[in-house]
Every structure is written in structure tokens, then in C-alpha cells.
Amino acid sequence: MMEHWVSFVTEVGFPIAVTFYLLHRIEGKLNILIASIHAIPDKLNR
């Protein structure tokens, strides 16, 4: 039973870690994009 869990974590753990890493990177870029979108009306009114 324990061997099953170890193989499960080994197989699934890496994709989960990569997914969290990519989501963390994308979050920062999305925040920049949102700030840019909010700044558009100010730039158009000048």
C-alpha cells in the first residue's frame, strides 16, 4: 500500500509543482496587464 502512494506522489507531484510555478509566474504578468488596462482611460483623456 505504501509503495502505491509513493509512486502516486512521484508521478503526480512533479506536474503539480510545475503547474503552481507557472501559475505564480503568470499571476505577476496578469497584474501588470490589469494595471495597463486600467490606465488606458487616463491616457486617452489627455
N, CA, C and O of each residue as an XYZ file, in Angstrom:
184
protein
N       0.832     -1.205      0.000
C       0.000      0.000      0.000
C       0.872      1.263      0.000
O       0.582      2.217     -0.722
N       1.914      1.268      0.790
C       2.781      2.440      0.858
C       3.506      2.668     -0.465
O       3.724      3.814     -0.859
N       3.874      1.609     -1.145
C       4.547      1.739     -2.438
C       3.635      2.401     -3.462
O       4.095      3.154     -4.320
N       2.345      2.118     -3.367
C       1.379      2.744     -4.276
C       1.358      4.253     -4.071
O       1.358      5.010     -5.041
N       1.340      4.695     -2.813
C       1.303      6.125     -2.519
C       2.587      6.820     -2.957
O       2.548      7.939     -3.469
N       3.705      6.167     -2.759
C       4.982      6.762     -3.160
C       5.022      6.941     -4.674
O       5.444      7.991     -5.158
N       4.595      5.943     -5.420
C       4.591      6.080     -6.880
C       3.582      7.126     -7.334
O       3.823      7.835     -8.311
N       2.458      7.228     -6.639
C       1.449      8.237     -6.986
C       2.000      9.644     -6.790
O       1.842     10.498     -7.662
N       2.645      9.892     -5.654
C       3.199     11.222     -5.377
C       4.326     11.529     -6.357
O       4.464     12.668     -6.802
N       5.119     10.539     -6.694
C       6.207     10.746     -7.645
C       5.665     11.114     -9.022
O       6.198     12.006     -9.682
N       4.625     10.440     -9.451
C       4.073     10.696    -10.786
C       3.275     11.986    -10.841
O       3.340     12.704    -11.839
N       2.533     12.293     -9.807
C       1.636     13.451     -9.825
C       2.271     14.689     -9.203
O       1.891     15.808     -9.547
N       3.210     14.519     -8.314
C       3.815     15.653     -7.614
C       4.550     16.602     -8.527
O       4.437     17.818     -8.371
N       5.304     16.077     -9.479
C       6.064     16.943    -10.377
C       5.152     17.815    -11.243
O       5.380     19.021    -11.332
N       4.126     17.243    -11.886
C       3.238     18.124    -12.675
C       2.537     19.179    -11.818
O       2.314     20.300    -12.276
N       2.193     18.834    -10.594
C       1.554     19.812     -9.715
C       2.525     20.939     -9.388
O       2.144     22.110     -9.396
N       3.774     20.594     -9.103
C       4.776     21.616     -8.789
C       5.003     22.533     -9.987
O       5.107     23.748     -9.819
N       5.080     21.976    -11.179
C       5.279     22.791    -12.380
C       4.080     23.698    -12.609
O       4.240     24.857    -12.990
N       2.886     23.180    -12.379
C       1.670     23.982    -12.555
C       1.652     25.168    -11.605
O       1.354     26.286    -12.023
N       1.967     24.943    -10.325
C       1.993     26.045     -9.365
C       3.058     27.071     -9.728
O       2.839     28.273     -9.571
N       4.208     26.609    -10.210
C       5.266     27.536    -10.617
C       4.799     28.414    -11.780
O       4.993     29.629    -11.765
N       4.185     27.791    -12.784
C       3.716     28.561    -13.938
C       2.593     29.514    -13.565
O       2.546     30.641    -14.059
N       1.691     29.075    -12.701
C       0.613     29.972    -12.256
C       1.173     31.168    -11.498
O       0.668     32.282    -11.631
N       2.201     30.942    -10.714
C       2.824     32.042     -9.962
C       3.450     33.054    -10.927
O       3.330     34.262    -10.723
N       4.110     32.567    -11.966
C       4.710     33.473    -12.944
C       3.650     34.236    -13.729
O       3.801     35.433    -13.974
N       2.585     33.555    -14.121
C       1.531     34.196    -14.903
C       0.799     35.248    -14.080
O       0.356     36.263    -14.616
N       0.670     35.005    -12.767
C      -0.050     35.951    -11.911
C       0.585     37.337    -11.960
O      -0.119     38.341    -12.064
N       1.892     37.392    -11.886
C       2.573     38.683    -11.944
C       2.340     39.399    -13.262
O       2.141     40.613    -13.288
N       2.364     38.658    -14.341
C       2.147     39.271    -15.657
C       0.698     39.716    -15.821
O       0.428     40.729    -16.467
N      -0.232     38.966    -15.241
C      -1.638     39.375    -15.309
C      -1.876     40.652    -14.517
O      -2.671     41.494    -14.934
N      -1.203     40.812    -13.385
C      -1.353     42.044    -12.598
C      -0.853     43.251    -13.386
O      -1.456     44.323    -13.331
N       0.242     43.080    -14.113
C       0.752     44.169    -14.956
C      -0.240     44.483    -16.074
O      -0.485     45.650    -16.380
N      -0.799     43.462    -16.673
C      -1.781     43.655    -17.739
C      -3.020     44.379    -17.225
O      -3.533     45.280    -17.889
N      -3.501     43.994    -16.057
C      -4.681     44.639    -15.471
C      -4.397     46.107    -15.191
O      -5.238     46.965    -15.461
N      -3.209     46.404    -14.649
C      -2.850     47.801    -14.375
C      -2.787     48.602    -15.671
O      -3.206     49.759    -15.704
N      -2.273     48.004    -16.728
C      -2.204     48.696    -18.014
C      -3.590     48.977    -18.565
O      -3.831     50.051    -19.117
N      -4.495     48.033    -18.424
C      -5.863     48.222    -18.908
C      -6.564     49.325    -18.125
O      -7.316     50.116    -18.694
N      -6.317     49.376    -16.823
C      -6.931     50.435    -16.011
C      -6.357     51.814    -16.355
O      -7.030     52.825    -16.151
N      -5.146     51.870    -16.864
C      -4.516     53.148    -17.193
C      -4.931     53.672    -18.567
O      -4.671     54.837    -18.869
N      -5.549     52.873    -19.388
C      -5.924     53.296    -20.741
C      -6.847     54.522    -20.739
O      -6.581     55.464    -21.486
N      -7.914     54.554    -19.939
C      -8.783     55.748    -19.994
C      -8.044     57.047    -19.630
O      -8.316     58.098    -20.210
N      -7.112     56.972    -18.671
C      -6.366     58.184    -18.311
C      -5.508     58.657    -19.481
O      -5.404     59.858    -19.730
N      -4.907     57.739    -20.181
C      -4.055     58.120    -21.309
C      -4.888     58.649    -22.479
O      -4.434     59.527    -23.213
N      -6.100     58.123    -22.658
C      -6.944     58.583    -23.757
C      -7.525     59.971    -23.486
O      -7.808     60.714    -24.426
N      -7.705     60.329    -22.213
C      -8.289     61.642    -21.862
C      -7.288     62.774    -21.923
O      -7.685     63.933    -21.807
N      -6.032     62.497    -22.096
C      -5.024     63.562    -22.126
C      -5.047     64.334    -23.394
O      -4.256     65.262    -23.566
